Structures are given as C-alpha cells and as structure tokens.
C-alpha cells in the first residue's frame, strides 16, 4: 500500500510538474506576446506623436493666416462703419440741401413774379410818361 501511495505521489508529482512546466511555457509565450504588443503600442504612440508634431507645424501658418484675415476683416468692418457714418452725415447734408433748394425755388419763383411786376410797372410808367410828354428811360 505504501508503494502504491508513493507511486501515486510520484505520478501526481510528475503530472503537476508537467502541468506547471506547460503553464510556465504558456506564461512565457503570453509575456512575449505582451512585450510585442507593448512594443507595437510604443511604436504607434511615437508615430502618433510625430503626426501631432507635423500637424502642429502645419497649423502654425494657418493660425497666422487666420489672425491676419481676422485683422483684415476688422479693418474692413472699421472702414465700413466709418463709411456708414460718413454716408449718414452726407444723407443729413443732402436733406438740408434739399430743404435749401426748395427754399431757393420758392424764392426764385417770388423773384420772377417780382421781376414781372416791376417790368409791368415800368411799362405802365413809360405809357404814363409818354402821355405826360416826359422823358422816357428804357
């Protein structure tokens, strides 16, 4: 019975040892795969970092151009606002000139009526002067 137990223990020991050796082998393979995966991750990370650096280099002139365009747009908007103020001033002056022109037209019409009235009075005066045999001034 002891010999069977020893043989069983030895057989069990052998099986456990083989199982452990197999497990150790699998663990070593798994670790190698993990190392490769980590290496690939580092490689990908380096490429991503390089791409980020490249994109930053491309972005710098674009940001500079963006700021330049924003400055130009700001200047253009400032000019437009200034022109709008000038236009509003000119529209106000145009309105004033329009009122002045209306008054001038009214005054011109009055002046024409006055001139005609004076011419008629002058003609009447000539007629009266001729009747009175007075000297006539044309």
CNS distance restraints for C-alpha pairs under 8 A (distance, minus, plus):
assign (resid   1 and name CA) (resid   5 and name CA) 6.20 0.50 0.50
assign (resid   2 and name CA) (resid   6 and name CA) 6.00 0.50 0.50
assign (resid   3 and name CA) (resid   7 and name CA) 6.00 0.50 0.50
assign (resid   4 and name CA) (resid   8 and name CA) 5.91 0.50 0.50
assign (resid   5 and name CA) (resid   9 and name CA) 5.96 0.50 0.50
assign (resid   6 and name CA) (resid  10 and name CA) 5.96 0.50 0.50
assign (resid   7 and name CA) (resid  11 and name CA) 5.95 0.50 0.50
assign (resid   8 and name CA) (resid  12 and name CA) 5.89 0.50 0.50
assign (resid   9 and name CA) (resid  13 and name CA) 5.83 0.50 0.50
assign (resid  10 and name CA) (resid  14 and name CA) 6.02 0.50 0.50
assign (resid  11 and name CA) (resid  15 and name CA) 6.15 0.50 0.50
assign (resid  12 and name CA) (resid  16 and name CA) 6.02 0.50 0.50
assign (resid  13 and name CA) (resid  17 and name CA) 5.94 0.50 0.50
assign (resid  14 and name CA) (resid  18 and name CA) 6.08 0.50 0.50
assign (resid  15 and name CA) (resid  19 and name CA) 5.99 0.50 0.50
assign (resid  16 and name CA) (resid  20 and name CA) 5.94 0.50 0.50
assign (resid  17 and name CA) (resid  21 and name CA) 5.97 0.50 0.50
assign (resid  18 and name CA) (resid  22 and name CA) 5.99 0.50 0.50
assign (resid  19 and name CA) (resid  23 and name CA) 5.99 0.50 0.50
assign (resid  20 and name CA) (resid  24 and name CA) 5.93 0.50 0.50
assign (resid  21 and name CA) (resid  25 and name CA) 6.07 0.50 0.50
assign (resid  22 and name CA) (resid  26 and name CA) 6.14 0.50 0.50
assign (resid  23 and name CA) (resid  27 and name CA) 5.98 0.50 0.50
assign (resid  24 and name CA) (resid  28 and name CA) 6.07 0.50 0.50
assign (resid  25 and name CA) (resid  29 and name CA) 6.25 0.50 0.50
assign (resid  26 and name CA) (resid  30 and name CA) 6.00 0.50 0.50
assign (resid  27 and name CA) (resid  31 and name CA) 6.01 0.50 0.50
assign (resid  28 and name CA) (resid  32 and name CA) 6.19 0.50 0.50
assign (resid  29 and name CA) (resid  33 and name CA) 6.22 0.50 0.50
assign (resid  30 and name CA) (resid  34 and name CA) 6.10 0.50 0.50
assign (resid  31 and name CA) (resid  35 and name CA) 6.06 0.50 0.50
assign (resid  32 and name CA) (resid  36 and name CA) 6.21 0.50 0.50
assign (resid  33 and name CA) (resid  37 and name CA) 6.11 0.50 0.50
assign (resid  34 and name CA) (resid  38 and name CA) 6.05 0.50 0.50
assign (resid  35 and name CA) (resid  39 and name CA) 6.00 0.50 0.50
assign (resid  36 and name CA) (resid  40 and name CA) 6.06 0.50 0.50
assign (resid  37 and name CA) (resid  41 and name CA) 6.07 0.50 0.50
assign (resid  38 and name CA) (resid  42 and name CA) 6.18 0.50 0.50
assign (resid  39 and name CA) (resid  43 and name CA) 6.16 0.50 0.50
assign (resid  40 and name CA) (resid  44 and name CA) 6.04 0.50 0.50
assign (resid  41 and name CA) (resid  45 and name CA) 5.95 0.50 0.50
assign (resid  42 and name CA) (resid  46 and name CA) 6.10 0.50 0.50
assign (resid  43 and name CA) (resid  47 and name CA) 6.33 0.50 0.50
assign (resid  44 and name CA) (resid  48 and name CA) 6.07 0.50 0.50
assign (resid  45 and name CA) (resid  49 and name CA) 6.04 0.50 0.50
assign (resid  46 and name CA) (resid  50 and name CA) 6.12 0.50 0.50
assign (resid  47 and name CA) (resid  51 and name CA) 6.09 0.50 0.50
assign (resid  48 and name CA) (resid  52 and name CA) 6.05 0.50 0.50
assign (resid  49 and name CA) (resid  53 and name CA) 6.15 0.50 0.50
assign (resid  50 and name CA) (resid  54 and name CA) 6.11 0.50 0.50
assign (resid  51 and name CA) (resid  55 and name CA) 6.04 0.50 0.50
assign (resid  52 and name CA) (resid  56 and name CA) 6.10 0.50 0.50
assign (resid  53 and name CA) (resid  57 and name CA) 6.30 0.50 0.50
assign (resid  54 and name CA) (resid  58 and name CA) 6.32 0.50 0.50
assign (resid  55 and name CA) (resid  59 and name CA) 5.93 0.50 0.50
assign (resid  56 and name CA) (resid  60 and name CA) 6.26 0.50 0.50
assign (resid  57 and name CA) (resid  61 and name CA) 7.61 0.50 0.50
assign (resid  58 and name CA) (resid  62 and name CA) 6.88 0.50 0.50
assign (resid  59 and name CA) (resid  63 and name CA) 6.02 0.50 0.50
assign (resid  60 and name CA) (resid  64 and name CA) 6.18 0.50 0.50
assign (resid  61 and name CA) (resid  65 and name CA) 6.02 0.50 0.50
assign (resid  62 and name CA) (resid  66 and name CA) 6.01 0.50 0.50
assign (resid  63 and name CA) (resid  67 and name CA) 6.15 0.50 0.50
assign (resid  64 and name CA) (resid  68 and name CA) 6.21 0.50 0.50
assign (resid  65 and name CA) (resid  69 and name CA) 6.05 0.50 0.50
assign (resid  66 and name CA) (resid  70 and name CA) 6.07 0.50 0.50
assign (resid  67 and name CA) (resid  71 and name CA) 6.12 0.50 0.50
assign (resid  68 and name CA) (resid  72 and name CA) 6.21 0.50 0.50
assign (resid  69 and name CA) (resid  73 and name CA) 5.99 0.50 0.50
assign (resid  70 and name CA) (resid  74 and name CA) 6.00 0.50 0.50
assign (resid  71 and name CA) (resid  75 and name CA) 6.17 0.50 0.50
assign (resid  72 and name CA) (resid  76 and name CA) 6.08 0.50 0.50
assign (resid  73 and name CA) (resid  77 and name CA) 6.02 0.50 0.50
assign (resid  74 and name CA) (resid  78 and name CA) 6.07 0.50 0.50
assign (resid  75 and name CA) (resid  79 and name CA) 6.15 0.50 0.50
assign (resid  76 and name CA) (resid  80 and name CA) 6.08 0.50 0.50
assign (resid  77 and name CA) (resid  81 and name CA) 6.08 0.50 0.50
assign (resid  78 and name CA) (resid  82 and name CA) 6.13 0.50 0.50
assign (resid  79 and name CA) (resid  83 and name CA) 6.00 0.50 0.50
assign (resid  80 and name CA) (resid  84 and name CA) 5.97 0.50 0.50
assign (resid  81 and name CA) (resid  85 and name CA) 6.27 0.50 0.50
assign (resid  82 and name CA) (resid  86 and name CA) 6.23 0.50 0.50
assign (resid  83 and name CA) (resid  87 and name CA) 5.88 0.50 0.50
assign (resid  84 and name CA) (resid  88 and name CA) 6.06 0.50 0.50
assign (resid  85 and name CA) (resid  89 and name CA) 6.18 0.50 0.50
assign (resid  86 and name CA) (resid  90 and name CA) 6.08 0.50 0.50
assign (resid  87 and name CA) (resid  91 and name CA) 5.99 0.50 0.50
assign (resid  88 and name CA) (resid  92 and name CA) 6.17 0.50 0.50
assign (resid  89 and name CA) (resid  93 and name CA) 6.22 0.50 0.50
assign (resid  90 and name CA) (resid  94 and name CA) 5.90 0.50 0.50
assign (resid  91 and name CA) (resid  95 and name CA) 6.15 0.50 0.50
assign (resid  92 and name CA) (resid  96 and name CA) 6.32 0.50 0.50
assign (resid  93 and name CA) (resid  97 and name CA) 6.03 0.50 0.50
assign (resid  94 and name CA) (resid  98 and name CA) 5.98 0.50 0.50
assign (resid  95 and name CA) (resid  99 and name CA) 6.29 0.50 0.50
assign (resid  96 and name CA) (resid 100 and name CA) 6.16 0.50 0.50
assign (resid  97 and name CA) (resid 101 and name CA) 5.91 0.50 0.50
assign (resid  98 and name CA) (resid 102 and name CA) 6.19 0.50 0.50
assign (resid  99 and name CA) (resid 103 and name CA) 6.31 0.50 0.50
assign (resid 100 and name CA) (resid 104 and name CA) 6.11 0.50 0.50
assign (resid 101 and name CA) (resid 105 and name CA) 6.06 0.50 0.50
assign (resid 102 and name CA) (resid 106 and name CA) 6.22 0.50 0.50
assign (resid 103 and name CA) (resid 107 and name CA) 6.08 0.50 0.50
assign (resid 104 and name CA) (resid 108 and name CA) 5.84 0.50 0.50
assign (resid 105 and name CA) (resid 109 and name CA) 6.11 0.50 0.50
assign (resid 106 and name CA) (resid 110 and name CA) 6.30 0.50 0.50
assign (resid 107 and name CA) (resid 111 and name CA) 6.01 0.50 0.50
assign (resid 108 and name CA) (resid 112 and name CA) 6.12 0.50 0.50
assign (resid 109 and name CA) (resid 113 and name CA) 6.26 0.50 0.50
assign (resid 110 and name CA) (resid 114 and name CA) 6.07 0.50 0.50
assign (resid 111 and name CA) (resid 115 and name CA) 6.00 0.50 0.50
assign (resid 112 and name CA) (resid 116 and name CA) 6.15 0.50 0.50
assign (resid 113 and name CA) (resid 117 and name CA) 6.08 0.50 0.50
assign (resid 114 and name CA) (resid 118 and name CA) 6.05 0.50 0.50
assign (resid 115 and name CA) (resid 119 and name CA) 6.02 0.50 0.50
assign (resid 116 and name CA) (resid 120 and name CA) 6.04 0.50 0.50
assign (resid 117 and name CA) (resid 121 and name CA) 6.11 0.50 0.50
assign (resid 118 and name CA) (resid 122 and name CA) 5.97 0.50 0.50
assign (resid 119 and name CA) (resid 123 and name CA) 6.16 0.50 0.50
assign (resid 120 and name CA) (resid 124 and name CA) 6.11 0.50 0.50
assign (resid 121 and name CA) (resid 125 and name CA) 5.95 0.50 0.50
assign (resid 122 and name CA) (resid 126 and name CA) 6.16 0.50 0.50
assign (resid 123 and name CA) (resid 127 and name CA) 6.26 0.50 0.50
assign (resid 124 and name CA) (resid 128 and name CA) 6.19 0.50 0.50
assign (resid 125 and name CA) (resid 129 and name CA) 5.91 0.50 0.50
assign (resid 126 and name CA) (resid 130 and name CA) 6.07 0.50 0.50
assign (resid 126 and name CA) (resid 136 and name CA) 6.12 0.50 0.50
assign (resid 126 and name CA) (resid 137 and name CA) 7.76 0.50 0.50
assign (resid 127 and name CA) (resid 131 and name CA) 6.29 0.50 0.50
assign (resid 128 and name CA) (resid 132 and name CA) 6.23 0.50 0.50
assign (resid 129 and name CA) (resid 133 and name CA) 5.91 0.50 0.50
assign (resid 129 and name CA) (resid 134 and name CA) 4.88 0.50 0.50
assign (resid 129 and name CA) (resid 135 and name CA) 6.78 0.50 0.50
assign (resid 129 and name CA) (resid 136 and name CA) 6.37 0.50 0.50
assign (resid 130 and name CA) (resid 134 and name CA) 6.00 0.50 0.50
assign (resid 130 and name CA) (resid 135 and name CA) 7.57 0.50 0.50
assign (resid 130 and name CA) (resid 136 and name CA) 7.15 0.50 0.50
